[in-house]
Amino acid sequence: MKRGLEGPPPEERPTPAGRRNKQGIRIDPEVEATHDPRRTVISALVEHEPGVLSDVSGLFSRRQFNIESLTVGPTEDEDRARITIVVEEPDPGIDQVEKQLRKLVPVISVRELEPDAMRRELALVKVDAEDPASVSAVADMYDATAVDSSPETATFEITGSRQKIEAAVETFSQFGIREVSRTGLTAMARGTDQTAAADLTAQPADEAKYGDHTQPADDD
């Protein structure tokens, strides 16, 4: 008499992909998969008040986000400032950056910008000027503006994309670079698309000022 359940023998039965943890629970391969980092720009509109930048930088430090650059400046509204963050993280990390920023009280809105957003950086490059004609030729190539000169050095202001700045610095290096100072990236959405603006029409009065911040900033 045959015993047991009908079906193929154990060695022929399909086995789910993945492995089990120490508790014997099977781990989803999609969850365990390693995500490649990508570089993106996040814009945050914040209350223009003391301590905002400290709150944001403190958040990055605690969460150990891989931040490439951070810039902050006033907007058309004197009560608000815009923070532009360049981050290189896997997608789960980028989602966490946005999620944690939204929980900070001074933050009004957060948005990841599209790849075609306008992105600009400013750099000051001080180079040796023993060959003024050649230095000027390189400056013209990158639309650089001379902001200071002396018998020994020349300093140029360069504005443009990150790639343009890095190419200019590399080309100027043939003359000998004394110093480089870069602002970090600032960015803006194209056309009528808003860079990072809160929709305050559908929020209660308290949330209209600061958004929804019902959880502490360090929660996942």
N, C-alpha and C positions, 0 to 999 in steps of 0.2 A: 504494500500500500504506500503510495507516494505522499509524503508529508511536506508541509511548507506552502508558501504562496506560489501561485503560478507566475511565470516570467523567466527571463534569462538568468543564468547563474551570476553570482556576484562579480566575477571578473569581466563579464560582458555588459554590466549595467553602466549607463552614463554617469560620470562623476562631475559634479559642479566644479568650475574653475575657481582658482584661488586657494588660500591656505587658511588654517585655523589659528586663532590666538591661544594664549596659555589657558584660557577658560574653555577652549574647545569650540568657540563660536567662529563660524566661517566668515572670513573677511572678504568683502566685495572688492574684486580686482579694480573696478573703476574708482573706488574710494581710495584704495591703496596706491594707485598709479602716481608716478612722479610727474608733476606739471612743469614744463619749461618756463622760465621767467620771461616776461615781456616788459618792454619799456613803454610807459604811457604817461599822460599828463592829466592831473586832477586839479580842478578849480574849485575853490571854496569861498563863498561869500560869508563874511563874518561881521560882527559888531566891531566898529572901530573904537576900541577901548583898551586901556592898559591891561597887559597880562595875556592877551589873546595869543600872541606868538609863543609865549612861554607855555601856555596850555597845549598848543599844538605840538611844539617840539618835545615837550615832556611825554606826550602820548606816543610819539614815534620812538623815543628812547625806551619807554617801558615795553612796548610791543616789539621792538627790534625790527622795525620795518626798514627795508633797504631803500633809503631816500637818496636820490642823486643830487637834487637841488630843491631849494625852497625860497620863494620870493614873496614879499608882501608889500602892498602899497594901497593908497587911497583910491576910491572910485569916484564916479560922478555924484554920488551921495556922500556928503561929508561924514555921515554917521556910520558908513560901512567901508570895509576894506576888502581887498581880494587877495587871497593866498593861492599861489600857483605852485604845485608840487609835481616834481618829476620822480616817478617811482619805478623801480624795476623789481618785480615780484612775479611769482606764478599767479594765475588767476584767482585762486582762493585768497592769496595775500592781498591782491588789489581790492577784492570785495571787502576784506576786513579793514583796509585803510579807509574806504568810503564809509563803512558801517560805524567804525569807531569815531571818525570825524563828526558824523551826524549827531552823536551822543554828547558832544561837547556843547555846553550851554551857549557860548558866544557864536556858535556856527549857525548860520541861517540856512544855507543850502550847499550841497556838494554835488559835483558832476564830473564824470570822466569825459574828456573832450574827444571828439572824433579825430581820426588820423589826419584829416585835411585841415584841421584848425590852424590858424595863423600862429606861428611860434617864433619868437625872437629873443635874442640874447645880445647883451652889450659886453664888449671887452676892451680894455686898455692894454696896449702892448708897447713896451719900451724896448727899443732895439739899438744896437750900435750903428752909428751913422757915418762910418768912415768912407762909405761909397754912397753919397746922397742920391745920385741919379738912379742907381739900382734899387735903393730903398723906396724911392718915390714911385718907381715903376711897379713894384709889388703892391704898394698902397693903392695905386690906381686900379690894379687888377681886382682888388677886393672892395673897392669904393670906400676905402678907409680915409678918415679925416685926421689931419695932423693937428694935435692939440698942444704939443709942446716940442721945442727943439733946442738943441745946444750944439756946440762944436763936436761933442762926442756922441750924443744920443738923439733919438727922435721918438716921440710917443704918438701912437695912433689910436683913434677910436674906431672900432669896427662893430657894426650892427647887422644881425642876420640870423640865420638858422644855426643850430649847433654845428652842423657839418661845415658851414661856411667859416665859422669862427675857428674851428679846429684846423681846417685847411689853411687859413691865413696864418695862424700861429706856426704851423709846420713850415710854411714857405718863408716867413720872416726869420725862422731859426737859422737860415743859411748865413745871416749877418751877425748872429749872436744876440740872443734875447736877454735883456737885463731883468725885466719883471713882466708878469702878466696878472691882470686882475679882471675877473669875470663876474657878472651880476647874477648868473643863473637865469633860467628860462622864465619868460612870461608869455601868456598865450590868450587867445580870444577866438571864439567861434565865428564862423563866416556868415555873411549875409544877415538875415533877420533872426537867426538862431541865437538865443541868449546863452551866454557863457556859463553862468551859474546864478540863477535868480530864483527866489522863493515864490511859490504861488500862495500868497497870503489870503486869498479870497475864501478858501474853503476851510480855514483853520479857526478854532476858538481863539478868543482874545489873547489868552496867555501863550498859546502856541504860535500865534501870529508873529510874535516878536522873536521867539527863540526856536521855534520848531518843536518837534516831539523829542523830548529828552527824558524819557521815563526810566531809563536804565543808566547805571554808572558807566563811565567811558571804558572801563577795563573789562567789562563783560563780553563774552563771545556772542 
